[in-house]
Amino acid sequence: MNRHVAFLSAINVGGNQLKMADLRGAMEEAGFSEVTTVVASGNVVFAHPRAGEASLGQEISDLLRDRFGIDSLAAVRTPAEVRAAIEDNPFHGKGEDKFVHTHFLEQQPSEAQFAQLIADQAGRGNEMLASGSRALYIDFVDGVGNSKLTSPFIAKRLGCRGTARNMRSLKRILEKLEG
């Protein structure tokens, strides 16, 4: 069985309330095994015989929409990709773990799209940005709550949706994946 994590967007925020027990049950009914959640914000560790991350992500997104009426991105990653999301983040170890994030993207943006994001963000805040593999690395230097760098702002410039997790959460998720 291949182990993965699905980072779900828009779960238990903005009115999309979902009990993690209900999510685990629905995924188990759909053929996922060893399903466990990490915190209540849409982090699901699971095993599945298929290794195709894109198709698994679409299957989970469809399940959330059909069963719970929630339109959510399911960014599925392997343990190695989660480890890389921590280790390759150039702000990890420099900024505070609660402010340093990896924003998991549904596809790889072009260099031009990333340059547009950087240009449009200039002067809006002190955030630092770097491009990764299907990821955007962010240091929310002054905190996330007051930042103007929002998911819709990012999605519009990069042409794809994403969902972010801070280093503290990613380290806990990686422990579950490898444990």
N, C-alpha and C positions, 0 to 999 in steps of 0.2 A: 504494500500500500504506500502510496506517495503522500507525504505530509505537506500541508499547505496552511496558509492563513488567508482569510478574506478580510480585507479592510473595507468596511461598508461606510458609505457616505450617508449623511442625513438620518442617522439612527439616534433616537432619543434627544433630538434637537428639532426646533421648528415645528413642533406638533406631531412629529412622527414617533409616537411612543410605541415601543415594542419590548415585551418582556423577553429576556434572554432565554428563559426556559421554553417559551413558545418558538423562538427561532431555532433552538437546538432540536426540538421535537420535529419541526417541519423539515429541517435538513436531514435528520435521520430517516424520516419517512421517504425522502427523495433519494436515498441511497448513499448518503455521506455517512462515514463512521468515525468513531473516536472524536465526536463533536464536543468541543468545549469553548466557552467564551471567556474573554479576558476583559474585565471591566464592562460596564453596561453601555459602551458607546460604539458597538458594532465591530468587534474584533473576534473573529471566529476561527479557531484552530480546528482542523479536520484532516481526515485521511480519505483518500479516494483512489480507486485503481487507475483512473485516467490521470495523465500528467499534463494534459493541455490546459494551461492556466486561463487562456482567453475563453475557451468553451466552458470551463468551470465557472468563471466569473459571470458569463452570460446566463448560465443555468441558475446561479444564485440570485442574480438580479431579477430574472423572470419569476423565480419563486417568491421573492419579496413583493413584487408587483401583484402577482396573481393571488397569493395567499393573504397578504396583509395590506395591499393597496399602497405600498410605499415604492416610489421611484428612487432607486439607490444604485450607485455604482458599486460593484464588488471588484475591488482591485485584488486579485489573487496573486500571492507570491510564495516562493519556496523558502525553506529555512536559509539557504545560501543567499537568496536575494534580500531577505530581512537583515541578515548579518552585513551584507554590502550596503544596505540603506543606512546602517549605523556607521560602519567603518569608512565608507566613501564620502560621508557627509563632511565637507571641509570645515564646518563650524562645530562639529562634535569635539568636545574637550576644550573648546575655546570659549563658547557661550554657555549659559546655564541650560542644563538638560530640559527644563520645562519650557524654555524659549526656542530651543533648536529643534526644528521639525524636518521630517522628510514628507513631502507631499507626493503621494503615489498617483501616477497618471495612467489613464487608460491606453495611451499610446505615446510614442516618442515624438515630441514637437521638433520642428525644424529649427535650425540655428536662427533663421530670420524671425520666427515666432518668439523664440527666447529673447532675442535682441529687442523685439517690440515690447515685451513685458518689462525688460530692464528700462527701456526709454520711457514708457508710460508710468513706471513706478518712481522714477527720479523726482525728487523733491516732495514726494508724498509722505515719506517716513524714513526712519533709520534702518529698516530691514536690509539684511544682506542676502543676496540670492546667488545660487550656483545651479547649473544644469547637471543632471545625472542621467542614468539609464532608466527611462520611463519614470523619472522622478525629478522633483524640483527640491533643492535643499534651501532651507530658509532659517535665518536667525532673526527672530522677532525681538530684537535688542531691547525694546521698550515694553515688551509684553504683547500678547496676542489680542487681548480684549479691546485695546484702543487702536489697533492697527487698521489701516485702510486697505491693506493687502488681503483681500477676501477671496474665497474660492470662486465666486462669480467673476471677479476682476481677473483672476488668473486664467480661468477657463476661456473667457472671451479672447484673451491674447494668445493663448497656447492652442486654442481650437480643440480642446478636450477637457473632460471632467477629471477631477482628482479628489483625493481625501488625504488629510494630513494627520500625522501622529508625532508626538514629541519623543525625544530620546528616552525619557523615563519609561514611557509606555512601550516603545519598541524593545527595550531591554527586557521588560517583563514578558512580552509576547514571545521573544526569541527563547527565553527560558522554557516557556510552555511548549514551544515547537520542538526544542531539542531534548526536553525532559522525558 
